[in-house]
Amino acid sequence: MTESSSANSARTEKAILLIRILVGWVFLSEGIQKFLFPESLGVGRFLKIGMPWPHVSAPFVGGVEIVCGTLILLGLATRLAAVPLLAVIAVALYSTKIVAIAKLGFWGTLHEARTDVSMLLALLFLLLVGGGSLSLDAALRSRR
């Protein structure tokens, strides 16, 4: 590997780490908040937006966000952890953004959906590339 390609590789790995930190932090913190603030972000919000079985689905989603967000932060089973979060973000986009087009209009909905779409794309990125060399997955692989 040349010096230039080695430097590019190091930058790529740091970039993957930054994406993991972003995605993991957002999902971990949102999952925790579903339990800390159940009326506004957990069961109460799920009731408000019409989610089925909110007393079950809100804690379930919060738990998935906490577990999978932590796994992504650590780079442990990154691709696997991205899959349930893709389901969570797809449901969130549909239930809170797509259905709001009539109320908010096209541009208002795009504005409201920016974080969800960013998380969707970042999750797809991690699904494609995995956790990178600065991950627990890579550390465990190198031990084998």
C-alpha positions in Angstrom: 0.0 0.0 0.0 1.4 3.4 -0.9 1.7 6.2 1.6 -1.1 8.1 -0.2 -3.5 5.1 -0.2 -2.6 4.4 3.5 -3.5 8.0 4.4 -6.8 7.7 2.5 -7.6 4.4 4.2 -7.0 6.0 7.6 -9.3 8.9 6.8 -11.9 6.5 5.5 -11.8 4.6 8.8 -12.1 7.8 10.8 -15.0 8.8 8.7 -16.8 5.5 9.3 -16.2 6.0 13.1 -17.7 9.5 12.9 -20.8 8.1 11.2 -21.1 5.3 13.8 -20.8 7.9 16.6 -23.5 10.1 15.0 -25.9 7.2 14.4 -25.3 5.4 17.7 -25.5 8.6 19.8 -28.8 9.7 18.2 -30.5 6.3 18.6 -29.1 5.7 22.1 -30.2 9.1 23.3 -33.6 8.9 21.7 -34.2 5.4 23.2 -33.2 6.6 26.7 -35.5 9.6 26.3 -38.5 7.4 25.5 -38.2 6.1 29.1 -37.2 9.4 30.7 -40.0 11.4 29.1 -42.8 8.9 28.4 -45.6 11.4 28.0 -43.8 13.5 25.3 -41.4 11.0 23.7 -42.6 7.5 24.7 -46.0 6.0 25.3 -47.7 9.5 25.2 -46.2 10.3 21.8 -47.0 6.8 20.5 -50.7 7.3 21.6 -50.8 10.8 20.0 -49.6 9.5 16.6 -51.8 6.5 16.7 -49.3 3.7 17.0 -50.8 0.3 17.9 -50.3 -0.9 21.5 -48.4 2.2 22.6 -47.7 0.8 26.1 -45.8 -2.1 24.5 -44.5 -0.6 21.3 -42.9 2.6 22.8 -40.8 0.7 25.4 -40.0 -1.9 22.7 -38.8 0.7 20.3 -36.9 2.5 23.0 -35.1 -0.8 24.0 -34.2 -1.5 20.4 -32.8 2.0 20.0 -30.8 1.7 23.2 -29.4 -1.8 22.4 -28.7 -1.2 18.7 -27.5 2.3 19.2 -24.9 1.0 21.7 -23.8 -1.8 19.4 -23.3 0.7 16.6 -21.3 3.0 18.9 -19.1 0.1 19.8 -18.9 -1.2 16.3 -20.1 -4.6 17.5 -22.4 -6.4 15.0 -22.8 -3.0 13.2 -24.5 -4.4 10.1 -26.9 -6.5 12.1 -27.7 -3.6 14.5 -28.5 -1.4 11.6 -31.3 -3.6 10.4 -33.8 -3.1 13.3 -33.0 0.6 13.3 -33.8 0.8 9.6 -37.2 -0.7 10.5 -37.6 1.8 13.3 -36.7 4.8 11.1 -38.9 3.6 8.3 -41.9 3.4 10.6 -41.0 6.8 12.1 -40.8 8.4 8.6 -44.2 7.0 7.6 -46.1 7.6 10.9 -44.8 11.1 11.6 -43.7 12.6 8.3 -45.4 11.0 5.3 -48.8 11.3 6.9 -48.1 14.9 7.7 -47.8 16.1 4.1 -51.4 17.2 4.0 -51.0 19.3 7.2 -47.4 20.6 6.7 -47.2 20.7 2.9 -44.3 19.3 0.8 -41.6 21.7 2.0 -42.7 21.6 5.6 -42.6 17.9 5.6 -39.1 17.9 4.0 -38.0 20.2 6.7 -39.4 18.0 9.5 -38.0 14.8 7.9 -34.4 16.0 7.6 -33.1 14.2 10.7 -35.0 11.0 9.9 -33.8 10.9 6.3 -30.2 11.6 7.5 -30.4 8.7 9.9 -31.9 6.4 7.2 -29.1 7.2 4.8 -26.4 6.8 7.5 -27.9 3.5 8.5 -27.8 2.3 4.9 -24.2 3.4 4.8 -23.3 1.4 7.8 -25.2 -1.6 6.5 -23.1 -1.4 3.3 -19.6 -0.8 4.9 -19.9 -2.2 8.4 -18.2 -0.8 11.5 -14.8 -0.3 9.9 -11.4 -1.1 11.3 -11.9 1.1 14.4 -14.6 -1.2 15.8 -14.9 -4.0 18.2 -15.8 -6.3 15.3 -12.4 -5.5 13.7 -10.7 -6.1 17.1 -12.4 -9.4 17.5 -11.6 -10.5 14.0 -7.9 -9.7 14.4 -7.8 -11.8 17.6 -9.0 -14.9 15.7 
